[in-house]
Amino acid sequence: MPPFNRPQLTPEQVLARYRKGPTTGLFTDGSATPNPGPGGWSAVYVVDDELIDSMSGREPHTTNNRMELTGLITAYRMASSTMPLTVFTDSQLCVKTVNEWAASWARRGWRRKDGEIKNLELVQELYALSLEKKNLTLQWIRAHDGSRWNEYADALAGDYLR
């Protein structure tokens, strides 16, 4: 989610300003301001620093976590089922959900030991996609550190603010 004191750059401004970070992968983001409130998501597919495809969308009333999950689901759908690729997100919650927690939740009938699983339908869909597309690796990337394509995904997801 973009901080209120940080200027929200357009995707074009991001490309002109930033150069560092991974140059191949799927980059995703999601935000809601305020949270909950209006929100946006994005998925960006890049190979050798060239934009191959991107998708984004918005919701009139949502949460940042729903938008993060929606961006990831879109990225997994965009990806080939054979080409190895890294999916980058700045949501540690989403990375831990898919890489650490979802398998045990599924074994327990989609229950947590200590309460409900929020956004269950999105978590289930993303986890199913992660099992189907074993060629993809989900990895956390630090937000707002100048990584070109993560900043680009952030700008696309934040279009609802402009």
N, C-alpha and C positions, 0 to 999 in steps of 0.2 A: 504494500500500500504506500503510495507516495506521501511523504511527510508534507504537511501544510506549508512549512517554511522553505521547501525545496521547489524551485521552478519546474513546472511540468513541461519537458521538451517534447517537440513533435518527433515522429520517427525520422524525418529528414534531418532535423537538427542533431539527433543522436548519431546518425551515420557520418555527419560532417565533423562531429566533435570527438568521437571515441574510436580507438583502434585496437585496444588490448583485449585479451580473453580468448576463449576457445573460438576457432573459426569453422568448426563443423559440428553439427548436432541439431537437436530440436530444443528450442528455448521457449519457456512458458512463463506466464504471469497471470495474476488475478488480483483485483482490489475492489474495495467498497468504501466509499467516503460519503457520510460517516458509516461506521460499521455497527449494525446493519444499515443499509441505505442503497442508493444507486451504485451499480458496480459494473466492472468490465473484465474481460479475460482475453488472452491471446496465446497463439502457438505459432512459432516461427521456425521454418526448416531452412538450414544453411549448410552449404558444402563449400569448403575452401574459401570462406569469406564471401560467398555469393548467395544472395537470397534466392531460394528455390521456390518457396511457397510461404504464405502466411494467412492466418485466419484470426478474426477477432469478433467479439460480440459484447453485448451489454444486457443488463437486466435492470428493471426499474426499482426493485427492492430485493436485496440479497445480502450475503455476507462475503467477506474476503476469502474465507475458506471454501465456500461454494464456487467462487470464481477461480481460485487456484486449481481446484479439482477439475472444473470444466475445461480450463486451459490444458491440463495434462491429458484428459480424455481425448481432446481434439488432437493433440500431438501424437498420441498412440495410434489414433485412427489414420493420421496422415502418413505414418511411417510404413515402410515396406515390412514384410514379415520375414525377410531374409537378410537384408543388409545390416551389419552391426552398426549401432548408432547409440550415442549417449543423449538422454533426455535431461535437460538442465532445468531446475526450478529453484527459486530462492525460498521456497516453503519447506522448512525442516519438518514441519508437521506432516506434510504430504509424503516426503521421502520416508520418514519413519513409519507412516501408515502402510505404505506399499511394501517397503523392504523389511520391516520388522514385525509389525503387529497384525496385519490382515490375515496371514496364514493361521494364526492361533484363533483369531475371531471366527474365521470360517469353520475351523474344526469344532468350535463351541456353538455352532448354529448362529453365527453372527451376533454373538453377545460378548460384552466385556465383563471382566470380573467385577468392576465397580460402576456399572451403569450403561446407559445407552451409547450407541455409536452414532455420533452426529453425522448428518449427510450420508446416511447408510446407502441409499440407492446409488449415489455417485461413487462412494468408496467401493462398493461391490462391482460396479461397472469398470472402474479403473483397475482394480485387482484382477478381474477376469481378462482384461486387455494385457496386463503385464504377464499373466500366465500364458496367454496365446502368443505374445511376441517376445519370446525369450532372447531374441537378438538385440533387444533394447536394454540399456542400463540406465536406471534412474539415479541421478546424482544431484546433490545440493550445490548451489553456487551462491556466493555472497551477493546480497542485494546492494545496489547503489554504490558499487566500487569502481565503476568505469568500464566494466566488461561490455564490449560493444553490443553483442547480440542479446544479452540479458537486459541491458538498458533499452534496446529497441523493443523487446517484448513488453517491458514496463510501459514504454510510451504508447504502444498499441493498446494495451489493456487500459491505460488511463485516458484514452480518447473520449470516454464519456464525461470527463471533467471539463473538456473544452467546449 
